[in-house]
């Protein structure tokens, strides 16, 4: 969920009084009652009246000639955001036992003319007035630029599935600060309470769809909890639904005045609970710094307003520093949001930031690293969008050190300079649902990397996520969508979609709701050609590859732990030891430190000759800028297997051809600081 300025979309001007709410929110005719015939893909008892799907033909099943599943993947959607933020920010429901008229109706305060639709005029501009009537007329909503109305009605999701989508990641989402400051709510603001409710309703929606399709297990909407189950669902031609979490304070892990409000026990309990609910991917931070990690900033005046929310949530503003590499967090902009600043306590004001300091000083905390490793142990996938580049760098270092593939970028929020590292790990990347021209441009920019790693592509619709969606290109636009058109596999025919008395046309309405995803993909094909769509059609297989590799990952044995270690020198201290054994004791809170000169070495004796393929070095602040890894079987004859002159500290992974060795030596050549060399932990691995 995000509404920060993205490429290819115009920044919105918002009214001053609501600027803070906008930013905080960024976290963030009828068919017959029964189907003719016995086609498995048609519901046996769809309620009447209801939305039409307007797709004919049998959905494709099975695998391709290579044994791979086919289909599109939406890696980032929010089906039940209507239950978040106090329950009155997003109006309408994805389904209702009372029928479509109950599901697709506006919030009470929007009647009779939208005068009290505060969030609507915050996000859309104008006075917020609109026709609140949903079913059956839908005069003003859903719309591509309306962020306060339900876009994920079940029949619209059904249409996307019929159009070729085979994976949908339903991110359970909320934000306690938004809930607390928004005027209208009908429940409390505890984030985990909302996450639990949304998880329950996801299963309720599955049961509802099963019921109209003829019984348990018969519906197209299948919540899956492992990659094999997902693959089986897709091979049947159905939609595999994966539960994720995107929230600002997971497990209650907020920080107040830089003091964590959670413990390792809270993290373990929270991860166990989410895993039991079926959650298999999640964000550790979102919009506001928390006890786990720093965030990637929002830009401009919008960023200033979110910074106010950061203060209200944590008691501190964002802090920046000069970036140490090519990656950068978004520039915050100036402190010009005067109305947002009025939300601050007397005497407080948003700080100004240097233009050459665009990185969040806050990276992955100790508790954050504990949570990351906890997710690895449970085979869960980590979303790095919204993490600061400092936090992301540490996460990628950890994953590379452990050869863990479970990394996701689902909606264009990570620094694009990380793309090759993500693919190198075996991770998966999806692009935000930009307009077709912008989406095609970005897809082509990264096409060579997908070809290099042999992976497919995804999209993140972020619907119900307060982000804005593709505007209409116009009835006279070149290469416009022509109705009806065939699905990508060629087996279905897709016409304009009708719900009640309203028929949508992507050319003139834009991507107003989830049912228009197939139309948007056809627009991409017409604008960008078949190659981009082919990459998207391989998305489901690539997503499952990442998930399976995460599930199957086994923590490698660190051959160095408990081994005999020696060094050229050790720094002396009256209060503690910095001896060589401290870097192989399995405790990252201890370390070896050398004297303050360049030519130093650190050596591990494995006790016997082992096959060595990888060495990991977790540096303290005193790191090696230039160093090499030497191996020996006898401690006399050495062979250099890896070296660098561009060390930058943190967690380094040196990989090389598997080589027999008993002794492993790190030979320092040049220090990165005025101090010596200091290692918290040394890892030696055979895989």
Secondary structure, DSSP 8 states (H G I E B T S, - for coil): ---S--TTS------GGGHHHHHHHT------SS-SS--TTS-SS--SS-----EES----S--TTS----EEEEEE-TTGGGSTTTTSSBS-S--TT-HHHHS---GGGTTTSTT-HHHHHHH-TT-------TTT-SS-S-TT--SB----HHHHHHHHHTTEEEEEEEEEE-HHHHHHSS--SS---HHHHHHHHHHHHHHHHHHHHHHHTSTT-SSEEE-SSHHHHHHHHHTT-EEEEEEEEESSGGG--EETTEES--HHHHHHHHHHHHHHTEEEEES--SS--SSB-B----HHHHHHHHHHHHHHHSS---EE--SSS--------S--HHHHTTS-TT-------TT--EES--B-HHHHHHHHHHHHTT-EEE-TTB-HHHHHHHHHHHHHHT---EEE-SS-S-GGGHHHHHHHT-EEEEE---HHHHHHHHHHTHHHHHHHT---EEE--TTSSS-------TT-TT---SSEE-TTSS-EE--EEETTEEE-HHHH-S-SGGGHHHHHHHHHHHH-HHHHHHHHTHHHHHHHHHHHHHH------TTTT-EEEES-----SSS---GGGGSSS-TT--EE--SSS--EEEEEEEEEEEEEEEEEEE-SS-EEEEEEEEESSSSS-EEEEEES---SSEEEEEEEEEEEEEEEEEEEEESSSS--EEEEEEEE--
